[in-house]
Amino acid sequence: MIHWYTALLLLFITGCNGLSGNPYHQATPETGHDYKVTGVKDGDTFVLLMDGREQVVRFAHIDCPEKKQPFGNRAKQFVSDRCFGKYVFLLHHYKYDRNKRLIAEVILQDGSNLNKELVRNGLAWHFKKYSDDAAYAALEAAARQHRKGLWADATPVAPWEWRHR
């Protein structure tokens, strides 16, 4: 009889492990703290709760189309679908941009890198002005070659050019 209750308790704890607000919620990726995403501003900027306060995070290595640009809303929806209301891990070096946004790579609960997924799906440029990461360059080259997302457009305009029009 005791074994049955123990098994049921273990099943309950294991089954609930991924639910937000669960006291058994576990963080992983190496250093281990995860944060709940509370808002998505656009394809490369979102808000999360960090130490009880809101922190705006800017995706490292990439630049997504602006909201009014082609694929801008699609990039925002892609990010929202994957992380809004969920817990994410951040890989960062405590660097902030001029707008006090934390610059980070975003790792989802399934271990995927959201920054790289945006580039892989043709919803972001590798932001070479601020990144020399070869993995991002390769992902952009593959997306271009396969004409994914914004690369299906004959003349896509980079967001840093769009902002200065």
Helices and strands as residue ranges (DSSP letters): H 2-15, E 34-42, E 45-50, E 53-59, E 62-63, H 72-83, E 87-96, E 102-107, H 114-120, E 125-126, H 134-145, G 149-152, H 159-162
